[in-house]
Amino acid sequence: MLEFLKRCGLGILYLIAAPFAVVLLALFAVFGLIVFLFMLVKSLILFFGGRSVFDDLPEDIEAKRRLGTLVDTREKKTEHVDKTVSDEIHEETHEVERAAPQEVPEDDSDDAGHGNTANPGGEA
């Protein structure tokens, strides 16, 4: 008899708790849908702005700066591109002023410095 009452009590408990579980599940689904739509809009805005959702937050950048581990690849790429462009412009402007380069005779020997009369001691 006690086992029967236990089973009936659990059944009543399940009947009372089931609607709360369904409501909780529905709230979780609505929350997930809202977060999904928010992240969709945010990622579209960032994408067309030329950034990424996975970029470091301002707090992360400050922490890396304080720790001294911040490596800004954008600055390095910009410096490299600027340096290359300025080198090309520099070469183009001075190319007219330069005389024809002197030709250096090629040495056919495989060993570095052996058989080279200009540098008998080998590589310096």
Phi, psi and omega in degrees: 000320180294323177296320179297316179294324177298314181295319179294320178297318177295321178298315179295320178298317177296321178295324180284321185279335184300314179298323177295322178293321179294317179297317179299317178296319179294318178298319178297319179295318179294316178300316179297321178294319178296316179296319178300312181295320178299313180293327177296312180295317180298316181292325177294317179296315180294322180298312181284348173270357178086015180242182182233155176292334186267008176295159178294143175284162178303325178295320179294318180297317179295319179296317179294323178296317180293325179279347179079020181251013182284122176239109181266103183288335180295319180295318181295317179296319180295316179299316182296315180295315179298317181296318180296316180295316180293325176296318179295318179295318180299315180295320181294321182288327182266354181294326180292324184282338184286147173277167179297132181293144179283141181276135178260128181294138181280143177258128184273355183284144181280327182281134181289121176090337180278126181084003179265113184282337180288330181224082185291343182273002182093198181289143180265000000 
